[in-house]
């Protein structure tokens, strides 16, 4: 059986492109997940790993969809090789349990981890530069709602409206309301 695994890091990202590539590569069943790769707790992926049997193939579009770092990738690959499962990483190729397959995979894993670390370094450098040169720089996501919008929502809550009703009227999610109202009451 050929299994495909598609993963994106956030709920906003789309899986369609990966799914199409996996289908084109012959995946008969595709497991999807919207979860950051920085965590080992990927329930759909873990479930898929338990379903794989000797002779199966696991297909992923890119190495970074598969594992967080070289160490984790090598551990998973070794487990799959012991089960006689082949791994097909579309932008690398077919990796099987041969000396050459293991060497190629180790080298590509190291480069993928190196690339992630370079991106992290560049991001940190950019933040340091922005903090030093831009007095308006704020780390994190920009605020979605103004203080005035949140104040209006708070006043609606004080008038007896439910969180759900306020969400319908203002578009401010219930969790955002709860966090903002807790801050306002301090």
C-alpha contacts under 8 A as a table, 3 or more apart, distances in Angstrom:
res1	aa1	res2	aa2	distance
1	X	28	X	6.87
1	X	55	X	7.41
1	X	56	X	4.85
1	X	57	X	6.41
2	X	26	X	6.85
2	X	27	X	4.90
2	X	28	X	5.42
2	X	29	X	6.76
2	X	56	X	5.77
2	X	57	X	4.73
2	X	58	X	6.08
2	X	59	X	7.10
3	X	27	X	5.21
3	X	28	X	5.98
3	X	29	X	4.99
3	X	30	X	5.74
3	X	31	X	7.51
3	X	56	X	7.52
3	X	57	X	6.14
3	X	58	X	5.00
3	X	59	X	5.99
4	X	19	X	7.94
4	X	22	X	5.80
4	X	23	X	7.89
4	X	27	X	5.23
4	X	28	X	7.43
4	X	29	X	6.08
4	X	30	X	4.37
4	X	31	X	6.11
4	X	58	X	5.87
4	X	59	X	4.59
4	X	60	X	5.88
5	X	22	X	7.83
5	X	30	X	5.65
5	X	31	X	4.91
5	X	32	X	6.03
5	X	45	X	7.36
5	X	58	X	7.38
5	X	59	X	6.31
5	X	60	X	5.35
5	X	65	X	8.00
6	X	15	X	6.60
6	X	18	X	5.89
6	X	19	X	6.39
6	X	22	X	8.00
6	X	30	X	7.15
6	X	31	X	6.25
6	X	32	X	4.86
6	X	33	X	6.35
6	X	60	X	6.59
6	X	61	X	7.43
6	X	65	X	7.03
7	X	15	X	6.83
7	X	32	X	5.84
7	X	33	X	4.76
7	X	34	X	5.65
7	X	35	X	6.91
7	X	65	X	5.87
8	X	11	X	7.66
8	X	13	X	6.14
8	X	14	X	7.03
8	X	15	X	6.55
8	X	33	X	6.63
8	X	34	X	4.98
8	X	35	X	6.17
8	X	36	X	6.92
8	X	65	X	7.54
9	X	13	X	7.12
9	X	34	X	5.68
9	X	35	X	4.77
9	X	36	X	4.04
9	X	37	X	6.39
10	X	13	X	5.59
10	X	34	X	5.74
10	X	35	X	5.92
10	X	36	X	6.52
11	X	14	X	7.83
11	X	34	X	5.74
11	X	35	X	7.53
13	X	34	X	7.98
14	X	17	X	7.43
15	X	18	X	5.53
15	X	19	X	6.14
15	X	32	X	7.62
16	X	19	X	5.04
16	X	20	X	6.11
17	X	20	X	5.23
17	X	21	X	6.35
18	X	21	X	5.11
18	X	22	X	6.12
18	X	61	X	6.33
19	X	22	X	5.07
19	X	23	X	6.15
19	X	30	X	7.28
20	X	23	X	5.16
20	X	24	X	6.17
21	X	24	X	5.05
21	X	25	X	6.23
21	X	61	X	6.97
22	X	25	X	5.03
22	X	26	X	6.51
22	X	27	X	5.49
22	X	30	X	7.57
22	X	59	X	6.77
22	X	60	X	6.97
22	X	61	X	6.85
23	X	26	X	5.16
23	X	27	X	5.02
23	X	28	X	7.22
24	X	27	X	7.40
25	X	59	X	7.82
25	X	90	X	7.91
27	X	30	X	6.53
27	X	59	X	6.94
31	X	44	X	6.83
31	X	45	X	7.46
31	X	48	X	7.31
32	X	44	X	7.14
33	X	42	X	7.79
33	X	44	X	6.37
33	X	45	X	7.66
35	X	42	X	6.99
36	X	39	X	6.32
37	X	40	X	7.24
37	X	42	X	7.90
37	X	64	X	7.68
37	X	65	X	7.07
37	X	67	X	6.81
37	X	68	X	5.63
38	X	68	X	5.69
39	X	42	X	6.98
39	X	68	X	7.48
40	X	68	X	7.75
41	X	46	X	7.89
42	X	45	X	5.45
42	X	46	X	6.11
43	X	46	X	5.06
43	X	47	X	6.05
44	X	47	X	5.10
44	X	48	X	6.16
45	X	48	X	5.00
45	X	49	X	6.24
46	X	49	X	5.14
46	X	50	X	6.55
47	X	50	X	5.27
47	X	51	X	6.54
48	X	51	X	5.11
48	X	52	X	6.50
49	X	52	X	5.49
52	X	56	X	6.20
52	X	57	X	7.98
52	X	58	X	7.99
52	X	85	X	7.20
53	X	56	X	5.63
53	X	83	X	6.54
53	X	84	X	7.49
53	X	85	X	6.68
54	X	83	X	5.42
54	X	84	X	4.73
54	X	85	X	5.42
55	X	84	X	5.97
55	X	85	X	5.51
55	X	86	X	7.18
56	X	84	X	7.71
56	X	85	X	5.18
56	X	86	X	6.44
57	X	85	X	5.65
57	X	86	X	4.66
57	X	87	X	5.62
57	X	88	X	6.91
58	X	85	X	7.26
58	X	86	X	6.31
58	X	87	X	4.87
58	X	88	X	6.04
59	X	87	X	6.03
59	X	88	X	4.66
59	X	89	X	5.84
59	X	90	X	7.20
60	X	63	X	7.23
60	X	65	X	6.77
60	X	66	X	6.72
60	X	88	X	6.44
60	X	89	X	5.02
60	X	90	X	6.30
61	X	65	X	7.07
61	X	89	X	5.61
61	X	90	X	4.81
61	X	91	X	6.40
62	X	65	X	5.54
62	X	66	X	7.06
62	X	89	X	5.73
62	X	90	X	6.20
62	X	91	X	5.76
62	X	92	X	7.61
63	X	66	X	5.22
63	X	67	X	6.75
63	X	89	X	6.40
63	X	91	X	7.86
63	X	92	X	7.99
63	X	109	X	7.22
63	X	112	X	7.15
64	X	67	X	5.66
64	X	68	X	6.52
64	X	69	X	7.98
64	X	112	X	7.04
66	X	73	X	7.09
67	X	70	X	7.51
67	X	72	X	6.01
67	X	73	X	5.08
68	X	72	X	6.47
68	X	73	X	7.20
68	X	113	X	7.86
69	X	72	X	5.51
69	X	73	X	6.15
69	X	109	X	7.20
69	X	110	X	7.95
69	X	112	X	7.72
69	X	113	X	5.44
70	X	73	X	5.05
70	X	74	X	6.02
70	X	106	X	7.38
70	X	109	X	4.95
70	X	110	X	5.63
70	X	112	X	7.75
70	X	113	X	6.13
71	X	74	X	5.28
71	X	75	X	6.26
72	X	75	X	5.10
72	X	76	X	6.23
73	X	76	X	5.25
73	X	77	X	6.03
73	X	109	X	7.06
74	X	77	X	5.02
74	X	78	X	6.00
74	X	106	X	7.05
74	X	109	X	7.93
75	X	78	X	5.21
75	X	79	X	6.33
76	X	79	X	5.15
76	X	80	X	6.20
77	X	80	X	5.03
77	X	81	X	6.00
77	X	87	X	7.78
78	X	81	X	5.03
78	X	82	X	6.20
79	X	82	X	5.15
79	X	83	X	6.47
80	X	83	X	5.02
80	X	84	X	6.22
80	X	85	X	5.09
80	X	86	X	7.23
81	X	84	X	4.82
81	X	85	X	5.53
81	X	86	X	6.96
81	X	96	X	7.26
81	X	97	X	5.52
82	X	85	X	7.58
84	X	97	X	7.54
85	X	96	X	7.80
86	X	94	X	7.35
86	X	95	X	6.25
86	X	96	X	5.20
86	X	97	X	7.42
87	X	94	X	6.01
87	X	95	X	5.19
87	X	96	X	6.51
88	X	92	X	7.77
88	X	93	X	5.67
88	X	94	X	4.34
88	X	95	X	5.92
89	X	92	X	5.33
89	X	93	X	5.29
89	X	94	X	6.35
89	X	95	X	7.56
90	X	93	X	5.43
90	X	94	X	7.71
92	X	108	X	7.81
94	X	101	X	7.89
95	X	101	X	4.97
95	X	102	X	7.19
95	X	104	X	7.86
95	X	105	X	6.90
96	X	101	X	5.27
96	X	102	X	7.31
97	X	101	X	6.11
97	X	102	X	6.58
98	X	101	X	5.03
98	X	102	X	6.16
99	X	102	X	5.24
99	X	103	X	6.15
100	X	103	X	5.09
100	X	104	X	6.10
101	X	104	X	5.29
101	X	105	X	6.15
102	X	105	X	5.14
102	X	106	X	6.08
103	X	106	X	5.17
103	X	107	X	6.26
104	X	107	X	5.28
104	X	108	X	6.21
105	X	108	X	5.18
105	X	109	X	5.96
106	X	109	X	5.14
106	X	110	X	6.21
107	X	110	X	5.24
107	X	111	X	6.39
108	X	111	X	5.09
108	X	112	X	6.12
109	X	112	X	5.09
109	X	113	X	6.21
110	X	113	X	5.23
110	X	114	X	6.09
111	X	114	X	4.91
111	X	115	X	6.09
112	X	115	X	5.13
112	X	116	X	6.35
113	X	116	X	5.11
113	X	117	X	6.23
114	X	117	X	5.13
114	X	118	X	6.20
115	X	118	X	5.09
115	X	119	X	6.27
116	X	119	X	5.15
116	X	120	X	6.29
117	X	120	X	5.00
117	X	121	X	6.17
118	X	121	X	5.01
118	X	122	X	6.14
119	X	122	X	5.14
119	X	123	X	6.09
120	X	123	X	5.07
120	X	124	X	6.21
121	X	124	X	5.16
121	X	125	X	6.15
122	X	125	X	5.02
122	X	126	X	6.09
123	X	126	X	5.09
123	X	127	X	6.27
124	X	127	X	5.08
124	X	128	X	6.19
125	X	128	X	5.11
125	X	129	X	6.15
126	X	129	X	5.14
126	X	130	X	6.07
127	X	130	X	5.03
127	X	131	X	6.05
127	X	139	X	7.77
128	X	131	X	5.18
128	X	132	X	6.22
129	X	132	X	5.16
129	X	133	X	6.07
130	X	133	X	5.20
130	X	134	X	5.22
130	X	137	X	6.25
131	X	134	X	5.67
131	X	135	X	6.81
131	X	137	X	5.89
131	X	138	X	7.92
132	X	135	X	7.54
134	X	137	X	5.38
138	X	142	X	7.80
143	X	146	X	7.17
145	X	149	X	6.05
145	X	150	X	6.67
145	X	172	X	7.87
146	X	149	X	5.21
146	X	150	X	6.42
147	X	150	X	5.16
147	X	151	X	5.96
148	X	151	X	4.95
148	X	152	X	6.18
149	X	152	X	5.16
149	X	153	X	6.35
149	X	170	X	7.88
150	X	153	X	5.01
150	X	154	X	6.13
150	X	177	X	7.44
150	X	180	X	7.06
151	X	154	X	4.96
151	X	155	X	6.19
152	X	155	X	5.05
152	X	156	X	6.25
153	X	156	X	5.05
153	X	157	X	6.29
153	X	166	X	6.34
153	X	170	X	7.11
153	X	177	X	7.45
154	X	157	X	5.02
154	X	158	X	6.25
154	X	177	X	7.77
154	X	181	X	6.39
155	X	158	X	4.92
155	X	159	X	6.29
156	X	159	X	5.00
156	X	160	X	6.70
156	X	161	X	5.81
156	X	166	X	6.86
157	X	160	X	5.22
157	X	161	X	5.00
157	X	162	X	6.50
157	X	163	X	7.21
157	X	166	X	7.31
158	X	161	X	7.34
161	X	165	X	6.03
161	X	166	X	6.48
162	X	165	X	5.16
162	X	166	X	6.27
163	X	166	X	5.11
163	X	167	X	6.07
163	X	174	X	5.67
163	X	177	X	7.36
164	X	167	X	4.99
164	X	168	X	6.33
164	X	174	X	6.72
165	X	168	X	5.17
165	X	169	X	6.30
166	X	169	X	5.07
166	X	170	X	5.87
166	X	171	X	7.55
166	X	172	X	7.31
167	X	170	X	5.35
167	X	171	X	4.84
167	X	172	X	5.00
167	X	173	X	5.52
167	X	174	X	6.35
168	X	171	X	5.67
168	X	172	X	7.88
172	X	176	X	6.49
172	X	177	X	6.55
173	X	176	X	5.26
173	X	177	X	6.24
174	X	177	X	5.05
174	X	178	X	6.18
175	X	178	X	5.10
175	X	179	X	6.25
176	X	179	X	5.22
176	X	180	X	6.04
177	X	180	X	5.14
177	X	181	X	5.86
178	X	181	X	5.23
178	X	182	X	6.09
179	X	182	X	5.25
179	X	183	X	6.43
180	X	183	X	5.15
180	X	184	X	6.20
181	X	184	X	4.90
181	X	185	X	6.20
182	X	185	X	5.30
182	X	186	X	6.73
183	X	186	X	5.43
